[in-house]
Amino acid sequence: MICRNHVEVSEGVRRCSRCGAGFCQDCLVTIQDRPYCATCKTEQLLDVRSGVDRSRLTYATVLRRFGAQFLDGLIQTIPSYAIFFAVAIGTGTLTAGNTQFNPLIFLAYIPFFGIPILYEGLMLSKKNGQTVGKMALNMRVVRPDGSPLTQGQAWGRAAMRMVLGCLWIVDYIPVFFTDEKTTLHDMVANTRVVDAY
C-alpha cells in the first residue's frame, strides 16, 4: 500500500479510520487513538465537538445483509454460468447423444468456487469493505473497532464464506443471537457488517 499523497512512500502507511484510504505518518493525525487524514480530521473534530459518537457501530440488519448477498450473488452467477457452459460445450459434455463421462467437466465447476472468492476478496480489500450489494444497501465490512479491514481479513472472510457456503443456514444462525449480528464467517475473520455513513 502506498500513501495517497506521497506515492514514493510505502512504509508505515496506515488507513484512515474514517475513509479507509492509505496515508503515511506525515499525512495522518491521531484523534482518540485513531488515525485520520486531513479531510476526515475536520469531520471527526466536528463530530467530537457536537457529541456525535461515530466510534459506536450501528450493525446492519439481517434483512439488508441478505439483500446485499442476493445482489452480489446475481453479479457472481452470470460469469460463473457463462464459463460453465463454455467449458461444457468445449469438452463436448452437453452435445446431444453424448453418453460418455468426460472428467474435464469438473473444470466447469471451478468458477462457482473461484469467482465468489475473487469477487468478494477484491471488492472488500479495494473498495473499503464494500461489495456492489453492500454499496447499494449502504453497508460496509469493518474490524470490531470500526477501522478498515486488512487485506488478510478481506481475503480470509471471502474464503471462509465460500467454505461455509454449503451450510449457509448454519453460518447465519449466530446473527439472530449475538449483539453484534455476527455470522460464523464474521467470527472467523474478526469482522463486523455495519451501516456505512
C-alpha positions in Angstrom: 0.0 0.0 0.0 1.3 3.5 -0.9 0.4 6.9 0.5 -2.3 8.6 -1.4 -0.5 12.0 -1.2 3.1 10.7 -1.4 3.3 7.9 -4.0 7.0 7.3 -3.2 6.2 6.3 0.4 5.1 2.8 1.0 6.5 2.1 4.5 4.5 3.0 7.6 1.3 3.6 5.6 -1.9 3.2 7.6 -5.5 3.5 6.7 -7.6 6.5 7.8 -10.2 5.3 10.3 -13.0 7.2 8.6 -12.4 7.0 4.8 -10.1 3.9 4.7 -7.6 5.4 2.3 -3.9 4.7 2.9 -1.7 7.6 4.1 1.9 7.9 5.5 2.6 9.1 9.1 3.1 12.7 7.8 -0.5 12.8 6.4 -2.3 11.4 9.4 -3.3 12.9 12.7 -4.4 10.8 15.8 -7.7 11.7 17.5 -8.9 9.5 20.3 -6.2 6.9 19.5 -7.3 6.5 15.8 -5.6 7.8 12.7 -7.4 10.3 10.4 -6.4 12.0 7.1 -6.6 15.8 6.7 -10.1 15.7 5.1 -11.6 13.3 7.7 -9.8 15.1 10.6 -12.1 18.1 10.2 -15.2 16.0 10.1 -14.1 13.9 13.1 -13.3 17.1 15.1 -16.8 18.4 14.3 -18.3 15.2 15.4 -16.3 15.2 18.7 -17.4 18.8 19.4 -21.1 18.1 18.6 -21.1 15.0 20.7 -21.7 12.6 17.8 -20.0 9.3 18.6 -19.1 7.7 15.3 -17.0 5.1 17.0 -20.1 3.4 18.2 -21.0 1.0 15.4 -24.5 0.5 14.0 -24.8 -3.1 12.9 -26.6 -3.9 9.6 -29.8 -5.8 9.9 -30.1 -9.4 8.7 -32.6 -8.5 6.0 -30.3 -5.9 4.5 -27.4 -8.4 4.6 -29.5 -11.0 2.8 -30.4 -8.3 0.2 -26.7 -7.4 -0.4 -25.9 -11.1 -0.6 -28.7 -11.6 -3.2 -27.4 -8.7 -5.4 -23.8 -9.9 -5.1 -25.0 -13.5 -6.0 -26.5 -12.2 -9.2 -23.3 -10.5 -10.2 -21.3 -13.7 -9.5 -23.7 -16.1 -11.1 -23.6 -14.6 -14.6 -19.9 -15.1 -15.3 -19.9 -18.5 -13.5 -22.6 -19.9 -15.7 -21.1 -18.4 -18.8 -17.7 -20.1 -18.1 -19.5 -23.4 -17.1 -21.4 -23.6 -20.4 -18.4 -22.6 -22.4 -16.3 -25.4 -20.8 -19.2 -27.9 -21.0 -19.7 -27.2 -24.7 -16.0 -27.1 -25.4 -15.5 -30.6 -23.8 -18.5 -32.0 -25.7 -20.3 -32.8 -22.5 -23.5 -31.0 -23.5 -23.8 -32.3 -27.0 -26.8 -34.4 -27.9 -26.4 -38.1 -27.6 -23.2 -37.9 -25.6 -23.3 -40.7 -23.0 -19.6 -40.9 -22.1 -18.3 -39.3 -18.9 -15.7 -36.7 -19.5 -13.6 -35.8 -16.4 -12.8 -32.4 -17.9 -16.4 -31.3 -16.9 -15.0 -30.8 -13.4 -13.1 -27.8 -14.8 -16.5 -26.2 -15.5 -17.3 -26.1 -11.7 -14.2 -24.1 -10.7 -15.8 -20.7 -11.4 -18.6 -21.5 -8.9 -15.9 -21.6 -6.2 -13.3 -19.2 -7.6 -15.4 -16.3 -8.8 -17.1 -15.6 -5.4 -13.8 -15.7 -3.5 -12.1 -13.4 -6.1 -15.1 -11.0 -6.3 -15.5 -10.6 -2.5 -11.8 -10.6 -1.7 -11.0 -7.9 -4.3 -14.1 -5.8 -3.5 -13.6 -5.8 0.3 -9.9 -5.1 0.1 -10.1 -2.4 -2.7 -13.4 -0.8 -2.1 -13.1 0.0 1.6 -15.0 -3.0 2.9 -17.9 -2.9 0.4 -19.1 -5.1 -2.4 -21.6 -3.8 -5.0 -24.5 -5.2 -2.9 -23.2 -3.6 0.2 -22.8 -0.3 -1.6 -26.3 -0.5 -2.9 -27.7 -1.1 0.6 -25.3 1.3 2.3 -23.3 -1.2 4.4 -19.6 -2.0 4.9 -17.4 -4.6 6.5 -15.1 -3.4 9.2 -13.0 -4.6 12.1 -14.7 -4.9 15.5 -13.4 -1.4 16.4 -14.8 0.1 13.2 -11.4 0.5 11.5 -11.0 -0.7 7.8 -10.2 -4.3 7.0 -6.7 -5.6 6.4 -6.0 -7.5 3.1 -5.8 -10.7 5.1 -9.2 -10.2 6.7 -10.8 -9.4 3.4 -9.5 -12.5 1.6 -9.9 -14.7 4.7 -13.5 -13.6 5.1 -14.2 -14.3 1.4 -12.6 -17.8 1.7 -14.5 -18.7 4.9 -17.7 -17.5 3.3 -17.2 -19.9 0.5 -16.2 -22.8 2.8 -19.4 -22.2 4.9 -21.5 -21.5 1.8 -22.8 -25.1 1.7 -24.0 -24.6 5.3 -25.3 -21.0 4.9 -28.2 -21.6 7.3 -25.7 -22.7 10.0 -23.4 -19.8 9.0 -26.1 -17.3 9.7 -27.6 -18.8 12.9 -25.4 -16.6 15.2 -26.8 -13.4 13.6 -30.0 -13.9 15.5 -28.3 -14.5 18.9 -25.3 -12.1 19.0 -25.5 -8.4 19.9 -23.1 -7.6 17.0 -25.1 -9.6 14.5 -22.1 -11.7 13.5 -22.1 -14.8 11.3 -19.6 -17.6 11.6 -17.5 -16.2 8.8 -17.5 -12.8 10.6 -16.3 -14.5 13.8 -13.5 -16.4 12.0 -12.3 -13.3 10.1 -12.9 -11.0 13.1 -15.2 -8.6 11.1 -18.5 -6.8 11.5 -21.0 -5.6 9.0 -22.2 -2.1 9.8 -24.2 0.8 8.3 -21.9 3.0 6.2 -22.1 6.7 7.0 
